[in-house]
């Protein structure tokens, strides 16, 4: 399967490994499915490990993900979730800034490793 995931309900973090061959459409469908099954995950922090990914996720895929997340009936005023992308792509920080306005209160960051991604989440939560 080109997408592997580990939900950690106790700490409200969804870790998603996007493997070689996964398409942006598959990633969007995965997020849509997870939010439809359990809307609360839309308010969790997410980590997308893109190190092995070989496909592209375009603006329409990103819009689908934003619509899915934003469709969850949550108290968005009380939530400040973060998505951290593990990638070595030097252009990705620019892409994350373009994503932020598509989501109600979610922000997006980049990390070089899973350990760093977890640190970013802990730092974000401590604010």
Secondary structure, 3 states (H helix, E strand, C coil): CCEEEEEECCCCEEEEEECCCCCHHHHHHHHHHHHHHCHHHHHCEEEEECCCCCCCCCHHHHHHHHHHHHHCCCCHHHCCCEEEEECCCCCHHHHHHHHHCCCCCCEEEEECCHHHHHHHHHHHHCC
